[in-house]
């Protein structure tokens, strides 16, 4: 019986050996095969935690982020994705600081709606606690917590194990709902030891160009009496510049150090006359996280002395100046000898009473300018940035300004629907849900919507 079974098995083996199996070749073209191979390599590197090895030809050209303007040009914030699975948060995009931090879900729940949604580390499988203490001080408050890492996505760009801080204590005036934190866009030297800022990591990874790093186009709702508390706010762009938003050349100014985005402010003109010419080098920080223009008291006073009818406030309004709304002063900030005008509408920070406006240039500190390299004495906030297409360049390190295009100017004061804060791409003028103006390579798009809140001196 056993011999019979063996004989049957041997016969079957011989039969199988004689069967011919056809070999099927892929019908993919050479180009498709290369794409397939690249995708497989990317998949496996991601799976096992190795770098993606993206070549420069694989970089997304840019990611356009829709902005929403809140409280009539007060400030601006964006939606980012953090963790796995992803949690969405709204954060101020701040070129005046470097750390990314989010309030914890515990703090958010305890404050009962005063702040935005809280970050829940326990809900993210990619979260790692670094167990180091975190603290940061801004002009309008402080935040305390601990350092960590998690996956972070802004626009079509994402990073794994990106540094951030989890905050469990924050000054009540620093942020307000629906904002959950701040994403710093200054240099790593200001990051409070949290780690390399998101934008700098993108440059180091060759995901965006060091020459075309990031840029802002902000709307101006102060010029429209029909504007509501939430309106379209313009756009923030990571990567390649958007030439539909500006005309002529971009005038770049080298920064005075890789900390704040400080440019050399060489003077201030009012009505065509120079009212302030420093005898020392002054670094003025171009700061998207600050609403106003600020500087030392005695030098700010020289500006307002040249505006007829302007008077400094008292009490809680000391350091602010009030002037006739119909004065419309012509004020220019001079950078490296080049004058940059500020629209008179942007100078009207608030209408204090009938016919009287509160000025948007205020005393950030007491005394006069000292030329300090350790403290930021002058700040050029959104009041200044609204007037230009503003570019922040990594290499060579500089800030650039260009005149807005006719289309950008026409769109700048138009009221309309608030951009959606859902997944989608934005167009140049901040309209969400538009088709991408580029083709991202193996990058998953995430909705980015910016909104403004009051942030006088973040």
WOJO-V240701 format. One record per residue. N is the residue number from 1. RES is the residue in one small letter. PHI is phi in degrees with one decimal (999 if undefined). Layout:
N RES PHI
N RES PHI
This chain:
1 x 999
2 x -61.9
3 x -61.8
4 x -67.2
5 x -65.5
6 x -61.8
7 x -62.3
8 x -62.2
9 x -64.3
10 x -64.1
11 x -64.8
12 x -64.9
13 x -63.1
14 x -66.2
15 x -66.0
16 x -64.5
17 x -63.9
18 x -91.4
19 x -80.3
20 x -99.0
21 x -107.8
22 x -67.2
23 x -102.6
24 x -97.8
25 x -96.0
26 x -64.1
27 x -88.8
28 x -65.3
29 x -73.0
30 x -58.7
31 x -66.1
32 x -63.2
33 x -63.5
34 x -63.8
35 x -63.6
36 x -63.0
37 x -63.1
38 x -63.1
39 x -62.7
40 x -64.9
41 x -63.6
42 x -61.4
43 x -61.6
44 x -71.6
45 x -63.5
46 x -64.3
47 x -59.3
48 x -103.8
49 x 79.7
50 x -97.3
51 x -57.7
52 x -72.4
53 x 56.7
54 x -71.6
55 x -79.9
56 x -63.2
57 x -74.3
58 x -99.3
59 x -74.0
60 x -68.1
61 x -67.5
62 x -168.1
63 x -130.4
64 x -94.8
65 x -112.2
66 x -74.5
67 x -107.6
68 x -121.9
69 x -97.4
70 x -115.1
71 x 58.5
72 x 53.0
73 x 72.8
74 x -69.1
75 x -170.7
76 x -140.0
77 x -138.8
78 x -130.1
79 x -95.9
80 x -122.6
81 x -110.4
82 x -134.8
83 x 89.7
84 x -132.9
85 x -65.1
86 x -71.7
87 x -109.6
88 x -98.1
89 x -139.0
90 x -106.6
91 x -132.3
92 x -71.7
93 x -88.7
94 x -123.8
95 x -77.2
96 x -100.1
97 x -148.7
98 x -124.0
99 x -86.1
100 x -99.5
101 x -139.9
102 x -132.7
103 x -71.2
104 x -76.4
105 x -63.3
106 x -64.3
107 x -66.2
108 x -59.6
109 x -67.4
110 x -67.1
111 x -86.9
112 x 52.7
113 x 93.9
114 x -66.9
115 x -110.4
116 x -78.3
117 x -62.1
118 x -97.5
119 x -79.6
120 x -108.0
121 x -59.6
122 x -65.9
123 x -87.8
124 x -110.8
125 x -74.7
126 x -99.0
127 x -74.2
128 x -136.1
129 x -87.7
130 x -87.4
131 x 66.0
132 x -95.6
133 x -70.6
134 x -126.9
135 x -152.1
136 x -147.6
137 x -120.9
138 x -116.6
139 x -63.9
140 x -112.8
141 x 156.6
142 x -132.7
143 x -140.0
144 x -134.9
145 x 179.9
146 x -144.8
147 x -80.6
148 x -156.5
149 x -137.1
150 x -165.3
151 x -72.2
152 x -132.3
153 x -132.2
154 x -132.9
155 x 62.9
156 x -91.2
157 x -107.6
158 x -136.7
159 x -134.2
160 x -92.8
161 x 50.7
162 x -83.9
163 x -69.0
164 x -155.7
165 x -122.6
166 x -100.4
167 x -103.4
168 x -116.3
169 x -151.4
170 x -150.1
171 x -62.4
172 x -63.0
173 x -89.4
174 x -75.8
175 x -136.4
176 x -145.6
177 x -52.1
178 x -94.9
179 x -75.7
180 x -113.7
181 x 170.6
182 x -134.0
183 x -108.1
184 x -75.1
185 x -120.4
186 x -88.2
187 x -85.6
188 x -63.8
189 x -64.1
190 x -102.4
191 x -82.7
192 x 54.6
193 x 64.5
194 x -68.8
195 x 140.6
196 x -67.1
197 x -58.2
198 x -52.0
199 x -64.5
200 x -69.1
201 x -63.6
202 x -61.4
203 x -67.3
204 x -62.5
205 x -85.8
206 x 61.3
207 x -82.8
208 x -132.2
209 x -78.4
210 x -68.2
211 x -83.6
212 x -118.4
213 x -97.8
214 x -159.6
215 x -153.2
216 x -124.6
217 x -130.7
218 x -113.2
219 x -81.8
220 x -128.2
221 x -89.5
222 x -66.3
223 x -86.4
224 x -123.5
225 x -68.2
226 x -90.6
227 x -65.8
228 x -100.4
229 x -66.7
230 x -123.8
231 x -144.8
232 x -55.5
233 x -119.5
234 x 103.0
235 x -152.8
236 x -118.2
237 x -121.9
238 x -98.9
239 x 100.0
240 x -49.1
241 x -67.4
242 x -103.0
243 x -73.6
244 x -77.2
245 x -99.6
246 x -140.5
247 x -131.3
248 x 75.5
249 x -86.9
250 x -92.3
251 x -90.7
252 x -93.1
253 x -127.3
254 x -59.6
255 x -83.9
256 x -91.9
257 x 164.2
258 x -87.7
259 x -138.6
260 x -77.4
261 x -84.0
262 x -93.0
263 x -109.4
264 x -81.6
265 x -86.2
266 x -101.8
267 x 168.2
268 x -138.1
269 x -113.6
270 x -131.0
271 x 60.0
272 x 86.1
273 x -109.2
274 x -77.3
275 x -111.5
276 x -149.1
277 x -130.3
278 x -70.7
279 x -91.4
280 x -126.5
281 x -73.9
282 x -116.1
283 x -95.6
284 x -103.0
285 x -80.5
286 x -86.0
287 x -129.3
288 x -71.8
289 x -91.3
290 x -120.2
291 x -74.7
292 x -104.4
293 x -103.9
294 x -135.6
295 x -165.3
296 x -61.4
297 x -53.1
298 x -66.3
299 x -79.4
300 x -64.4
301 x -58.9
302 x -63.6
303 x -66.4
304 x -75.2
305 x -63.5
306 x -88.2
307 x -104.3
308 x -61.0
309 x 86.6
310 x -79.4
311 x -139.5
312 x -76.6
313 x -75.2
314 x -124.4
315 x 61.6
316 x -65.4
317 x -102.6
318 x -63.0
319 x 93.9
320 x -112.8
321 x -116.1
322 x -119.8
323 x -148.5
324 x -62.4
325 x -60.9
326 x -87.2
327 x -70.0
328 x 46.6
329 x -66.2
330 x -95.8
331 x -112.4
332 x -124.3
333 x -96.0
334 x -99.9
335 x -120.7
336 x 50.9
337 x 86.8
338 x -98.7
339 x -80.7
340 x -122.7
341 x -77.2
342 x -109.2
343 x -56.6
344 x -54.5
345 x -65.7
346 x -73.2
347 x -76.2
348 x -87.9
349 x -65.7
350 x -160.6
351 x -90.2
352 x -74.0
353 x -159.5
354 x -58.5
355 x 81.7
356 x -120.4
357 x -114.6
358 x -89.3
359 x -76.0
360 x -93.6
361 x -115.6
362 x -132.8
363 x -82.5
364 x -77.9
365 x -150.5
366 x -87.7
367 x 72.7
368 x -118.5
369 x -67.2
370 x -109.2
371 x 81.4
372 x -65.7
373 x -98.8
374 x -102.1
375 x -123.3
376 x -86.9
377 x -87.3
378 x -123.9
379 x -130.4
380 x -108.5
381 x -88.4
382 x -61.3
383 x -54.7
384 x -85.0
385 x -65.0
386 x -59.8
387 x -82.7
388 x -144.3
389 x -76.8
390 x -108.4
391 x -116.5
392 x -111.5
393 x -112.6
394 x -75.3
395 x -146.5
396 x -67.0
397 x -62.6
398 x -163.7
399 x -116.4
400 x -121.0
401 x -130.0
402 x -135.8
403 x -67.1
404 x -68.5
405 x -70.7
406 x -59.7
407 x -66.2
408 x -66.2
409 x -65.1
410 x -63.7
411 x -80.0
412 x -64.8
413 x -111.7
414 x -82.8
415 x -79.8
416 x 173.6
417 x -68.6
418 x -71.3
419 x -56.5
420 x -67.3
421 x -101.7
422 x -104.4
423 x -60.7
424 x 167.8
425 x -103.0
426 x -110.7
427 x -93.1
428 x -58.7
429 x -98.4
430 x 86.0
431 x -83.1
432 x -78.8
433 x 81.0
434 x -81.6
435 x -72.9
436 x -62.7
437 x -90.9
438 x -154.6
439 x -113.1
440 x -70.4
441 x -100.8
442 x 55.8
443 x -123.4
444 x -87.8
445 x -72.7
446 x -129.3
447 x -65.4
448 x -128.8
449 x -128.9
450 x -107.0
451 x -136.1
452 x -105.6
453 x -134.3
454 x -68.4
455 x -145.7
456 x -61.3
457 x -152.8
458 x -68.2
